């Protein structure tokens, strides 16, 4: 993944996405996303929390490459598989991909 794509200015201007299939649903504080041939950046949701929280991330990559990001002002956090401890604040949860096929599960403690 090109590190230049992770700079905040580029995230603001390059905010398109293409996918052959892109299916997501939220159930019981768990977000499931499945996609095929996804390329670009997609904002999945906005989060605003007054207390620290955790996000449990499970991801499967079948082809290509993708990352799950939390964007906060001028800071970008790359969420890794497993438990991610997040400080309070206002965030955008974004998916960035390059010809990616895969599945993503995100569960929150809030």
C-alpha positions in Angstrom: 0.0 0.0 0.0 1.4 3.4 -1.0 2.1 5.4 2.1 1.3 8.6 0.3 -2.3 7.6 0.2 -2.4 7.7 4.0 -1.7 11.5 4.2 -4.7 13.5 5.5 -4.7 15.9 2.6 -4.9 13.1 0.1 -7.7 11.4 2.0 -9.8 14.6 1.8 -9.4 15.0 -1.9 -9.3 11.4 -3.1 -12.6 10.1 -1.7 -14.0 7.8 -4.4 -14.4 4.1 -4.5 -15.3 1.4 -7.0 -16.4 -2.1 -6.3 -18.1 -4.9 -8.2 -19.9 -5.9 -5.0 -19.9 -4.0 -1.7 -22.3 -5.4 1.0 -22.4 -4.2 4.6 -24.7 -4.6 7.6 -24.8 -3.7 11.2 -26.2 -6.1 13.8 -25.8 -6.2 17.6 -22.9 -3.7 17.6 -21.1 -5.8 15.0 -20.4 -4.4 11.5 -19.9 -7.0 8.7 -18.6 -5.9 5.3 -18.0 -8.1 2.2 -16.5 -6.7 -1.0 -15.1 -7.7 -4.3 -12.7 -5.7 -6.6 -12.8 -2.7 -4.2 -10.5 0.2 -5.2 -10.5 3.6 -3.5 -11.5 5.1 -0.2 -14.9 4.6 1.5 -16.1 6.2 4.7 -18.0 3.5 6.5 -19.3 5.6 9.5 -18.4 8.5 11.8 -17.7 7.8 15.5 -17.8 10.4 18.3 -17.0 9.1 21.8 -16.4 10.8 25.2 -14.7 7.7 26.8 -12.0 5.4 25.6 -13.3 2.4 23.6 -12.1 -0.7 21.8 -12.7 -2.0 18.3 -12.2 -5.7 17.6 -11.2 -6.2 14.0 -11.3 -9.5 12.0 -10.3 -9.3 8.4 -9.9 -11.7 5.5 -8.0 -10.8 2.3 -8.6 -13.0 -0.7 -7.0 -10.8 -3.2 -5.5 -7.4 -3.5 -4.8 -5.2 -0.5 -6.9 -3.1 1.9 -6.6 -1.3 5.3 -9.1 -0.1 7.8 -8.4 3.4 9.1 -9.6 5.7 11.8 -9.2 9.3 10.8 -9.0 11.9 13.6 -8.1 15.5 12.7 -4.5 15.3 11.4 -3.9 11.8 12.8 -4.6 8.5 11.0 -4.7 5.2 12.9 -4.4 2.0 11.0 -6.5 -0.6 12.7 -4.9 -4.0 12.9 -6.6 -7.4 13.3 -7.4 -8.0 17.0 -8.3 -5.5 19.7 -7.6 -1.8 19.1 -7.8 0.6 22.1 -9.0 4.0 21.0 -8.9 7.3 22.8 -12.0 9.5 23.0 -12.6 11.9 20.1 -14.3 12.4 16.8 -13.4 9.8 14.1 -14.2 8.7 10.6 -13.9 4.9 10.0 -12.6 4.5 6.5 -11.7 1.6 4.2 -8.9 2.0 1.7 -8.3 -0.7 -0.9 -6.6 -1.6 -4.1 -8.4 -4.3 -6.2 -9.3 -6.0 -2.9 -11.6 -9.0 -2.3 -12.3 -9.8 1.3 -14.4 -9.7 4.4 -14.3 -7.5 7.4 -15.9 -7.8 10.9 -15.8 -4.9 13.4 -17.2 -5.2 16.9 -17.2 -2.3 19.4 -17.5 -2.4 23.2 -19.8 0.6 23.2 
